[in-house]
Amino acid sequence: MTSTLQVRMDADLRKQAETVFKTLGVDSTTAVRMFYSKVVRTKSIPFDLNIERDEAQAHLEALLMEGLESPATPFEDGWVEKAQKRVRQRLAAKKKIRA
């Protein structure tokens, strides 16, 4: 028995990945099956999650900063500045840890 998997993702990411798959001689469906098979076989995610989390968190923080700096963001007075300060502090702390 088979089932369908639907995934939403950035169009550019999909296009770039499909280019790599084509170079490797596989299609997207085969690549996803390979990934799932490896997860089941190893009972883990087959790549370093810490790097992925750091990149994802940095991306989300950038989006947050962008949204906070937008004049269309409807927040109470002073809240935006407090949130921006907090995000900047977290980013500075990460930079110290990596150095």
Biopython code that builds the backbone (N, CA, C, O; Angstrom):
import numpy as np
from Bio.PDB.StructureBuilder import StructureBuilder

atoms = [
    (1, "MET", "N", (0.842, -1.178, 0.000)),
    (1, "MET", "CA", (0.000, 0.000, 0.000)),
    (1, "MET", "C", (0.892, 1.248, 0.000)),
    (1, "MET", "O", (1.921, 1.267, 0.675)),
    (2, "THR", "N", (0.516, 2.267, -0.734)),
    (2, "THR", "CA", (1.256, 3.527, -0.765)),
    (2, "THR", "C", (0.370, 4.648, -0.261)),
    (2, "THR", "O", (-0.854, 4.523, -0.221)),
    (3, "SER", "N", (1.004, 5.749, 0.125)),
    (3, "SER", "CA", (0.255, 6.931, 0.547)),
    (3, "SER", "C", (0.931, 8.161, -0.051)),
    (3, "SER", "O", (2.059, 8.097, -0.540)),
    (4, "THR", "N", (0.226, 9.261, -0.002)),
    (4, "THR", "CA", (0.718, 10.508, -0.580)),
    (4, "THR", "C", (1.235, 11.421, 0.520)),
    (4, "THR", "O", (0.641, 11.520, 1.594)),
    (5, "LEU", "N", (2.345, 12.085, 0.240)),
    (5, "LEU", "CA", (2.933, 13.053, 1.157)),
    (5, "LEU", "C", (2.954, 14.400, 0.455)),
    (5, "LEU", "O", (3.504, 14.520, -0.639)),
    (6, "GLN", "N", (2.360, 15.415, 1.072)),
    (6, "GLN", "CA", (2.405, 16.767, 0.528)),
    (6, "GLN", "C", (3.278, 17.617, 1.437)),
    (6, "GLN", "O", (3.155, 17.562, 2.660)),
    (7, "VAL", "N", (4.158, 18.401, 0.832)),
    (7, "VAL", "CA", (5.070, 19.246, 1.602)),
    (7, "VAL", "C", (5.051, 20.646, 1.010)),
    (7, "VAL", "O", (5.151, 20.812, -0.205)),
    (8, "ARG", "N", (4.924, 21.644, 1.860)),
    (8, "ARG", "CA", (5.018, 23.029, 1.407)),
    (8, "ARG", "C", (6.445, 23.500, 1.668)),
    (8, "ARG", "O", (6.995, 23.297, 2.750)),
    (9, "MET", "N", (7.034, 24.137, 0.650)),
    (9, "MET", "CA", (8.390, 24.655, 0.819)),
    (9, "MET", "C", (8.605, 25.811, -0.133)),
    (9, "MET", "O", (7.832, 26.034, -1.065)),
    (10, "ASP", "N", (9.667, 26.532, 0.124)),
    (10, "ASP", "CA", (10.058, 27.647, -0.707)),
    (10, "ASP", "C", (10.333, 27.141, -2.127)),
    (10, "ASP", "O", (11.007, 26.127, -2.305)),
    (11, "ALA", "N", (9.817, 27.839, -3.126)),
    (11, "ALA", "CA", (9.961, 27.408, -4.514)),
    (11, "ALA", "C", (11.422, 27.356, -4.950)),
    (11, "ALA", "O", (11.815, 26.454, -5.689)),
    (12, "ASP", "N", (12.230, 28.315, -4.497)),
    (12, "ASP", "CA", (13.648, 28.321, -4.863)),
    (12, "ASP", "C", (14.375, 27.121, -4.258)),
    (12, "ASP", "O", (15.208, 26.497, -4.914)),
    (13, "LEU", "N", (14.056, 26.805, -3.009)),
    (13, "LEU", "CA", (14.667, 25.643, -2.365)),
    (13, "LEU", "C", (14.334, 24.376, -3.143)),
    (13, "LEU", "O", (15.207, 23.543, -3.387)),
    (14, "ARG", "N", (13.078, 24.235, -3.528)),
    (14, "ARG", "CA", (12.664, 23.052, -4.284)),
    (14, "ARG", "C", (13.413, 22.954, -5.617)),
    (14, "ARG", "O", (13.892, 21.886, -6.000)),
    (15, "LYS", "N", (13.502, 24.082, -6.307)),
    (15, "LYS", "CA", (14.171, 24.104, -7.606)),
    (15, "LYS", "C", (15.652, 23.728, -7.467)),
    (15, "LYS", "O", (16.175, 22.953, -8.268)),
    (16, "GLN", "N", (16.319, 24.277, -6.455)),
    (16, "GLN", "CA", (17.725, 23.975, -6.232)),
    (16, "GLN", "C", (17.924, 22.492, -5.897)),
    (16, "GLN", "O", (18.838, 21.845, -6.408)),
    (17, "ALA", "N", (17.054, 21.974, -5.034)),
    (17, "ALA", "CA", (17.161, 20.559, -4.656)),
    (17, "ALA", "C", (16.918, 19.661, -5.869)),
    (17, "ALA", "O", (17.624, 18.671, -6.054)),
    (18, "GLU", "N", (15.937, 19.994, -6.686)),
    (18, "GLU", "CA", (15.644, 19.172, -7.859)),
    (18, "GLU", "C", (16.804, 19.185, -8.854)),
    (18, "GLU", "O", (17.040, 18.199, -9.553)),
    (19, "THR", "N", (17.520, 20.296, -8.914)),
    (19, "THR", "CA", (18.713, 20.357, -9.765)),
    (19, "THR", "C", (19.765, 19.371, -9.270)),
    (19, "THR", "O", (20.389, 18.670, -10.066)),
    (20, "VAL", "N", (19.959, 19.319, -7.948)),
    (20, "VAL", "CA", (20.910, 18.369, -7.360)),
    (20, "VAL", "C", (20.444, 16.941, -7.615)),
    (20, "VAL", "O", (21.243, 16.090, -8.005)),
    (21, "PHE", "N", (19.152, 16.670, -7.399)),
    (21, "PHE", "CA", (18.625, 15.322, -7.621)),
    (21, "PHE", "C", (18.869, 14.875, -9.067)),
    (21, "PHE", "O", (19.282, 13.745, -9.326)),
    (22, "LYS", "N", (18.602, 15.794, -9.997)),
    (22, "LYS", "CA", (18.792, 15.470, -11.419)),
    (22, "LYS", "C", (20.253, 15.112, -11.685)),
    (22, "LYS", "O", (20.538, 14.159, -12.411)),
    (23, "THR", "N", (21.179, 15.876, -11.095)),
    (23, "THR", "CA", (22.609, 15.595, -11.248)),
    (23, "THR", "C", (22.949, 14.205, -10.714)),
    (23, "THR", "O", (23.799, 13.506, -11.266)),
    (24, "LEU", "N", (22.270, 13.813, -9.628)),
    (24, "LEU", "CA", (22.506, 12.503, -9.016)),
    (24, "LEU", "C", (21.743, 11.379, -9.709)),
    (24, "LEU", "O", (21.951, 10.203, -9.411)),
    (25, "GLY", "N", (20.856, 11.748, -10.636)),
    (25, "GLY", "CA", (20.112, 10.735, -11.380)),
    (25, "GLY", "C", (18.877, 10.210, -10.675)),
    (25, "GLY", "O", (18.423, 9.102, -10.960)),
    (26, "VAL", "N", (18.324, 11.000, -9.751)),
    (26, "VAL", "CA", (17.086, 10.600, -9.067)),
    (26, "VAL", "C", (16.054, 11.718, -9.173)),
    (26, "VAL", "O", (16.399, 12.879, -9.394)),
    (27, "ASP", "N", (14.794, 11.356, -9.014)),
    (27, "ASP", "CA", (13.754, 12.377, -8.979)),
    (27, "ASP", "C", (13.417, 12.697, -7.515)),
    (27, "ASP", "O", (13.931, 12.057, -6.599)),
    (28, "SER", "N", (12.563, 13.677, -7.312)),
    (28, "SER", "CA", (12.210, 14.114, -5.954)),
    (28, "SER", "C", (11.575, 12.993, -5.144)),
    (28, "SER", "O", (11.883, 12.830, -3.963)),
    (29, "THR", "N", (10.702, 12.228, -5.758)),
    (29, "THR", "CA", (10.037, 11.133, -5.060)),
    (29, "THR", "C", (11.055, 10.113, -4.554)),
    (29, "THR", "O", (10.984, 9.666, -3.409)),
    (30, "THR", "N", (12.000, 9.751, -5.420)),
    (30, "THR", "CA", (13.031, 8.785, -5.022)),
    (30, "THR", "C", (13.895, 9.356, -3.897)),
    (30, "THR", "O", (14.240, 8.643, -2.955)),
    (31, "ALA", "N", (14.244, 10.639, -3.995)),
    (31, "ALA", "CA", (15.064, 11.272, -2.960)),
    (31, "ALA", "C", (14.355, 11.251, -1.608)),
    (31, "ALA", "O", (14.984, 10.988, -0.584)),
    (32, "VAL", "N", (13.051, 11.526, -1.596)),
    (32, "VAL", "CA", (12.284, 11.503, -0.336)),
    (32, "VAL", "C", (12.222, 10.079, 0.201)),
    (32, "VAL", "O", (12.371, 9.866, 1.404)),
    (33, "ARG", "N", (12.005, 9.108, -0.670)),
    (33, "ARG", "CA", (12.006, 7.701, -0.229)),
    (33, "ARG", "C", (13.353, 7.310, 0.370)),
    (33, "ARG", "O", (13.410, 6.617, 1.386)),
    (34, "MET", "N", (14.441, 7.758, -0.265)),
    (34, "MET", "CA", (15.780, 7.473, 0.248)),
    (34, "MET", "C", (15.959, 8.079, 1.636)),
    (34, "MET", "O", (16.497, 7.434, 2.536)),
    (35, "PHE", "N", (15.502, 9.332, 1.806)),
    (35, "PHE", "CA", (15.604, 9.997, 3.099)),
    (35, "PHE", "C", (14.823, 9.228, 4.164)),
    (35, "PHE", "O", (15.347, 8.950, 5.243)),
    (36, "TYR", "N", (13.576, 8.886, 3.861)),
    (36, "TYR", "CA", (12.744, 8.144, 4.827)),
    (36, "TYR", "C", (13.372, 6.788, 5.173)),
    (36, "TYR", "O", (13.376, 6.376, 6.333)),
    (37, "SER", "N", (13.901, 6.102, 4.159)),
    (37, "SER", "CA", (14.534, 4.800, 4.402)),
    (37, "SER", "C", (15.726, 4.940, 5.340)),
    (37, "SER", "O", (15.917, 4.117, 6.236)),
    (38, "LYS", "N", (16.520, 5.974, 5.136)),
    (38, "LYS", "CA", (17.691, 6.204, 5.992)),
    (38, "LYS", "C", (17.252, 6.533, 7.418)),
    (38, "LYS", "O", (17.875, 6.069, 8.373)),
    (39, "VAL", "N", (16.203, 7.317, 7.576)),
    (39, "VAL", "CA", (15.685, 7.642, 8.911)),
    (39, "VAL", "C", (15.256, 6.371, 9.629)),
    (39, "VAL", "O", (15.585, 6.176, 10.799)),
    (40, "VAL", "N", (14.531, 5.517, 8.943)),
    (40, "VAL", "CA", (14.066, 4.264, 9.548)),
    (40, "VAL", "C", (15.245, 3.357, 9.878)),
    (40, "VAL", "O", (15.301, 2.784, 10.966)),
    (41, "ARG", "N", (16.184, 3.224, 8.948)),
    (41, "ARG", "CA", (17.334, 2.343, 9.147)),
    (41, "ARG", "C", (18.230, 2.800, 10.303)),
    (41, "ARG", "O", (18.702, 1.976, 11.086)),
    (42, "THR", "N", (18.462, 4.113, 10.410)),
    (42, "THR", "CA", (19.357, 4.628, 11.450)),
    (42, "THR", "C", (18.630, 5.083, 12.711)),
    (42, "THR", "O", (19.248, 5.360, 13.739)),
    (43, "LYS", "N", (17.297, 5.153, 12.607)),
    (43, "LYS", "CA", (16.468, 5.657, 13.721)),
    (43, "LYS", "C", (16.932, 7.042, 14.177)),
    (43, "LYS", "O", (16.950, 7.354, 15.368)),
    (44, "SER", "N", (17.308, 7.864, 13.185)),
    (44, "SER", "CA", (17.740, 9.233, 13.470)),
    (44, "SER", "C", (17.603, 10.074, 12.203)),
    (44, "SER", "O", (17.340, 9.553, 11.119)),
    (45, "ILE", "N", (17.785, 11.371, 12.360)),
    (45, "ILE", "CA", (17.826, 12.272, 11.209)),
    (45, "ILE", "C", (19.259, 12.197, 10.664)),
    (45, "ILE", "O", (20.207, 12.387, 11.426)),
    (46, "PRO", "N", (19.435, 11.927, 9.378)),
    (46, "PRO", "CA", (20.783, 11.679, 8.855)),
    (46, "PRO", "C", (21.617, 12.923, 8.531)),
    (46, "PRO", "O", (22.345, 12.934, 7.539)),
    (47, "PHE", "N", (21.520, 13.948, 9.340)),
    (47, "PHE", "CA", (22.388, 15.116, 9.211)),
    (47, "PHE", "C", (22.411, 15.851, 10.535)),
    (47, "PHE", "O", (21.590, 15.589, 11.414)),
    (48, "ASP", "N", (23.356, 16.774, 10.678)),
    (48, "ASP", "CA", (23.564, 17.498, 11.927)),
    (48, "ASP", "C", (22.427, 18.490, 12.163)),
    (48, "ASP", "O", (22.321, 19.493, 11.456)),
    (49, "LEU", "N", (21.586, 18.217, 13.143)),
    (49, "LEU", "CA", (20.451, 19.079, 13.429)),
    (49, "LEU", "C", (20.855, 20.411, 14.038)),
    (49, "LEU", "O", (20.150, 21.402, 13.848)),
    (50, "ASN", "N", (21.960, 20.469, 14.761)),
    (50, "ASN", "CA", (22.363, 21.728, 15.389)),
    (50, "ASN", "C", (22.604, 22.817, 14.362)),
    (50, "ASN", "O", (22.191, 23.959, 14.563)),
    (51, "ILE", "N", (23.263, 22.484, 13.272)),
    (51, "ILE", "CA", (23.511, 23.470, 12.223)),
    (51, "ILE", "C", (22.194, 23.914, 11.608)),
    (51, "ILE", "O", (21.969, 25.107, 11.403)),
    (52, "GLU", "N", (21.331, 22.964, 11.318)),
    (52, "GLU", "CA", (20.047, 23.292, 10.717)),
    (52, "GLU", "C", (19.212, 24.179, 11.648)),
    (52, "GLU", "O", (18.593, 25.144, 11.199)),
    (53, "ARG", "N", (19.198, 23.854, 12.931)),
    (53, "ARG", "CA", (18.436, 24.664, 13.886)),
    (53, "ARG", "C", (18.981, 26.076, 13.957)),
    (53, "ARG", "O", (18.211, 27.036, 13.976)),
    (54, "ASP", "N", (20.315, 26.220, 13.998)),
    (54, "ASP", "CA", (20.922, 27.538, 14.070)),
    (54, "ASP", "C", (20.559, 28.375, 12.850)),
    (54, "ASP", "O", (20.238, 29.557, 12.971)),
    (55, "GLU", "N", (20.612, 27.759, 11.681)),
    (55, "GLU", "CA", (20.262, 28.471, 10.456)),
    (55, "GLU", "C", (18.789, 28.861, 10.458)),
    (55, "GLU", "O", (18.441, 29.983, 10.090)),
    (56, "ALA", "N", (17.927, 27.944, 10.868)),
    (56, "ALA", "CA", (16.493, 28.227, 10.908)),
    (56, "ALA", "C", (16.187, 29.317, 11.921)),
    (56, "ALA", "O", (15.390, 30.215, 11.648)),
    (57, "GLN", "N", (16.812, 29.244, 13.082)),
    (57, "GLN", "CA", (16.571, 30.247, 14.104)),
    (57, "GLN", "C", (17.059, 31.618, 13.639)),
    (57, "GLN", "O", (16.384, 32.622, 13.869)),
    (58, "ALA", "N", (18.209, 31.674, 12.996)),
    (58, "ALA", "CA", (18.729, 32.940, 12.486)),
    (58, "ALA", "C", (17.768, 33.524, 11.446)),
    (58, "ALA", "O", (17.533, 34.732, 11.412)),
    (59, "HIS", "N", (17.223, 32.657, 10.610)),
    (59, "HIS", "CA", (16.268, 33.111, 9.593)),
    (59, "HIS", "C", (15.005, 33.672, 10.254)),
    (59, "HIS", "O", (14.515, 34.731, 9.863)),
    (60, "LEU", "N", (14.485, 32.963, 11.248)),
    (60, "LEU", "CA", (13.285, 33.436, 11.938)),
    (60, "LEU", "C", (13.543, 34.748, 12.677)),
    (60, "LEU", "O", (12.685, 35.631, 12.697)),
    (61, "GLU", "N", (14.717, 34.874, 13.280)),
    (61, "GLU", "CA", (15.047, 36.119, 13.972)),
    (61, "GLU", "C", (15.148, 37.276, 12.983)),
    (61, "GLU", "O", (14.721, 38.391, 13.283)),
    (62, "ALA", "N", (15.709, 37.015, 11.809)),
    (62, "ALA", "CA", (15.794, 38.058, 10.782)),
    (62, "ALA", "C", (14.395, 38.489, 10.339)),
    (62, "ALA", "O", (14.129, 39.678, 10.161)),
    (63, "LEU", "N", (13.511, 37.516, 10.165)),
    (63, "LEU", "CA", (12.130, 37.850, 9.796)),
    (63, "LEU", "C", (11.442, 38.650, 10.896)),
    (63, "LEU", "O", (10.692, 39.584, 10.616)),
    (64, "LEU", "N", (11.701, 38.280, 12.145)),
    (64, "LEU", "CA", (11.120, 38.999, 13.268)),
    (64, "LEU", "C", (11.596, 40.447, 13.267)),
    (64, "LEU", "O", (10.793, 41.368, 13.411)),
    (65, "MET", "N", (12.906, 40.646, 13.106)),
    (65, "MET", "CA", (13.452, 41.999, 13.085)),
    (65, "MET", "C", (12.851, 42.802, 11.939)),
    (65, "MET", "O", (12.513, 43.974, 12.104)),
    (66, "GLU", "N", (12.720, 42.169, 10.782)),
    (66, "GLU", "CA", (12.151, 42.831, 9.618)),
    (66, "GLU", "C", (10.712, 43.253, 9.902)),
    (66, "GLU", "O", (10.306, 44.366, 9.569)),
    (67, "GLY", "N", (9.945, 42.354, 10.523)),
    (67, "GLY", "CA", (8.555, 42.667, 10.857)),
    (67, "GLY", "C", (8.445, 43.751, 11.910)),
    (67, "GLY", "O", (7.550, 44.594, 11.851)),
    (68, "LEU", "N", (9.353, 43.731, 12.874)),
    (68, "LEU", "CA", (9.316, 44.739, 13.930)),
    (68, "LEU", "C", (9.668, 46.119, 13.404)),
    (68, "LEU", "O", (9.192, 47.126, 13.927)),
    (69, "GLU", "N", (10.500, 46.169, 12.372)),
    (69, "GLU", "CA", (10.916, 47.452, 11.823)),
    (69, "GLU", "C", (9.913, 47.997, 10.821)),
    (69, "GLU", "O", (10.049, 49.129, 10.358)),
    (70, "SER", "N", (8.910, 47.202, 10.484)),
    (70, "SER", "CA", (7.887, 47.633, 9.539)),
    (70, "SER", "C", (6.910, 48.589, 10.219)),
    (70, "SER", "O", (6.433, 48.299, 11.316)),
    (71, "PRO", "N", (6.605, 49.725, 9.587)),
    (71, "PRO", "CA", (5.647, 50.659, 10.189)),
    (71, "PRO", "C", (4.232, 50.094, 10.234)),
    (71, "PRO", "O", (3.371, 50.628, 10.933)),
    (72, "ALA", "N", (3.990, 49.018, 9.492)),
    (72, "ALA", "CA", (2.648, 48.426, 9.461)),
    (72, "ALA", "C", (2.410, 47.467, 10.624)),
    (72, "ALA", "O", (1.297, 46.969, 10.791)),
    (73, "THR", "N", (3.439, 47.199, 11.432)),
    (73, "THR", "CA", (3.305, 46.259, 12.538)),
    (73, "THR", "C", (2.574, 46.937, 13.689)),
    (73, "THR", "O", (3.093, 47.900, 14.253)),
    (74, "PRO", "N", (1.366, 46.457, 14.061)),
    (74, "PRO", "CA", (0.548, 47.131, 15.076)),
    (74, "PRO", "C", (0.839, 46.658, 16.501)),
    (74, "PRO", "O", (0.095, 45.836, 17.036)),
    (75, "PHE", "N", (1.904, 47.160, 17.119)),
    (75, "PHE", "CA", (2.231, 46.806, 18.484)),
    (75, "PHE", "C", (2.104, 48.027, 19.387)),
    (75, "PHE", "O", (2.102, 49.167, 18.923)),
    (76, "GLU", "N", (2.000, 47.764, 20.677)),
    (76, "GLU", "CA", (1.927, 48.842, 21.647)),
    (76, "GLU", "C", (3.219, 49.640, 21.659)),
    (76, "GLU", "O", (4.273, 49.123, 21.291)),
    (77, "ASP", "N", (3.143, 50.901, 22.082)),
    (77, "ASP", "CA", (4.340, 51.733, 22.184)),
    (77, "ASP", "C", (5.366, 51.082, 23.095)),
    (77, "ASP", "O", (5.029, 50.577, 24.166)),
    (78, "GLY", "N", (6.604, 51.098, 22.668)),
    (78, "GLY", "CA", (7.680, 50.561, 23.482)),
    (78, "GLY", "C", (7.914, 49.071, 23.302)),
    (78, "GLY", "O", (9.017, 48.591, 23.563)),
    (79, "TRP", "N", (6.912, 48.332, 22.866)),
    (79, "TRP", "CA", (7.065, 46.886, 22.719)),
    (79, "TRP", "C", (8.072, 46.544, 21.636)),
    (79, "TRP", "O", (8.892, 45.642, 21.808)),
    (80, "VAL", "N", (8.013, 47.261, 20.520)),
    (80, "VAL", "CA", (8.900, 46.988, 19.399)),
    (80, "VAL", "C", (10.356, 47.149, 19.829)),
    (80, "VAL", "O", (11.191, 46.293, 19.537)),
    (81, "GLU", "N", (10.658, 48.244, 20.521)),
    (81, "GLU", "CA", (12.025, 48.495, 20.958)),
    (81, "GLU", "C", (12.505, 47.406, 21.920)),
    (81, "GLU", "O", (13.650, 46.962, 21.833)),
    (82, "LYS", "N", (11.644, 46.983, 22.823)),
    (82, "LYS", "CA", (12.008, 45.912, 23.767)),
    (82, "LYS", "C", (12.296, 44.611, 23.024)),
    (82, "LYS", "O", (13.273, 43.929, 23.335)),
    (83, "ALA", "N", (11.465, 44.258, 22.054)),
    (83, "ALA", "CA", (11.654, 43.021, 21.299)),
    (83, "ALA", "C", (12.928, 43.093, 20.459)),
    (83, "ALA", "O", (13.679, 42.120, 20.384)),
    (84, "GLN", "N", (13.173, 44.240, 19.830)),
    (84, "GLN", "CA", (14.388, 44.403, 19.036)),
    (84, "GLN", "C", (15.627, 44.256, 19.918)),
    (84, "GLN", "O", (16.597, 43.603, 19.531)),
    (85, "LYS", "N", (15.591, 44.861, 21.095)),
    (85, "LYS", "CA", (16.723, 44.780, 22.026)),
    (85, "LYS", "C", (16.973, 43.329, 22.420)),
    (85, "LYS", "O", (18.121, 42.884, 22.457)),
    (86, "ARG", "N", (15.916, 42.596, 22.711)),
    (86, "ARG", "CA", (16.036, 41.188, 23.112)),
    (86, "ARG", "C", (16.657, 40.343, 21.994)),
    (86, "ARG", "O", (17.541, 39.526, 22.250)),
    (87, "VAL", "N", (16.196, 40.542, 20.763)),
    (87, "VAL", "CA", (16.729, 39.781, 19.634)),
    (87, "VAL", "C", (18.197, 40.126, 19.426)),
    (87, "VAL", "O", (19.013, 39.235, 19.188)),
    (88, "ARG", "N", (18.544, 41.409, 19.511)),
    (88, "ARG", "CA", (19.953, 41.813, 19.350)),
    (88, "ARG", "C", (20.832, 41.190, 20.431)),
    (88, "ARG", "O", (21.955, 40.771, 20.149)),
    (89, "GLN", "N", (20.337, 41.126, 21.650)),
    (89, "GLN", "CA", (21.091, 40.510, 22.744)),
    (89, "GLN", "C", (21.333, 39.029, 22.470)),
    (89, "GLN", "O", (22.433, 38.527, 22.701)),
    (90, "ARG", "N", (20.318, 38.330, 21.981)),
    (90, "ARG", "CA", (20.456, 36.905, 21.680)),
    (90, "ARG", "C", (21.451, 36.678, 20.551)),
    (90, "ARG", "O", (22.259, 35.750, 20.604)),
    (91, "LEU", "N", (21.391, 37.530, 19.529)),
    (91, "LEU", "CA", (22.330, 37.394, 18.420)),
    (91, "LEU", "C", (23.759, 37.667, 18.876)),
    (91, "LEU", "O", (24.684, 36.968, 18.460)),
    (92, "ALA", "N", (23.949, 38.666, 19.719)),
    (92, "ALA", "CA", (25.285, 38.976, 20.238)),
    (92, "ALA", "C", (25.814, 37.828, 21.091)),
    (92, "ALA", "O", (26.995, 37.492, 21.016)),
    (93, "ALA", "N", (24.951, 37.229, 21.895)),
    (93, "ALA", "CA", (25.365, 36.099, 22.739)),
    (93, "ALA", "C", (25.789, 34.915, 21.867)),
    (93, "ALA", "O", (26.764, 34.235, 22.187)),
    (94, "LYS", "N", (25.078, 34.663, 20.784)),
    (94, "LYS", "CA", (25.438, 33.565, 19.874)),
    (94, "LYS", "C", (26.784, 33.824, 19.224)),
    (94, "LYS", "O", (27.592, 32.907, 19.078)),
    (95, "LYS", "N", (27.028, 35.063, 18.834)),
    (95, "LYS", "CA", (28.298, 35.393, 18.202)),
    (95, "LYS", "C", (29.447, 35.162, 19.156)),
    (95, "LYS", "O", (30.507, 34.698, 18.735)),
    (96, "LYS", "N", (29.267, 35.475, 20.443)),
    (96, "LYS", "CA", (30.311, 35.249, 21.451)),
    (96, "LYS", "C", (30.581, 33.766, 21.614)),
    (96, "LYS", "O", (31.735, 33.357, 21.745)),
    (97, "ILE", "N", (29.527, 32.953, 21.608)),
    (97, "ILE", "CA", (29.665, 31.504, 21.770)),
    (97, "ILE", "C", (30.441, 30.914, 20.597)),
    (97, "ILE", "O", (31.291, 30.046, 20.797)),
    (98, "ARG", "N", (30.166, 31.370, 19.388)),
    (98, "ARG", "CA", (30.820, 30.829, 18.196)),
    (98, "ARG", "C", (32.268, 31.284, 18.068)),
    (98, "ARG", "O", (33.080, 30.613, 17.431)),
    (99, "ALA", "N", (32.590, 32.418, 18.670)),
    (99, "ALA", "CA", (33.964, 32.961, 18.529)),
    (99, "ALA", "C", (34.972, 32.207, 19.343)),
    (99, "ALA", "O", (36.156, 32.545, 19.325)),
]
sb = StructureBuilder()
sb.init_structure("model")
sb.init_model(0)
sb.init_chain("A")
sb.init_seg("    ")
for serial, (resi, resn, name, xyz) in enumerate(atoms, 1):
    if name == "N":
        sb.init_residue(resn, " ", resi, " ")
    sb.init_atom(name, np.array(xyz, "f"), 0.0, 1.0, " ", f" {name:<3s}", serial, name[0])
structure = sb.get_structure()
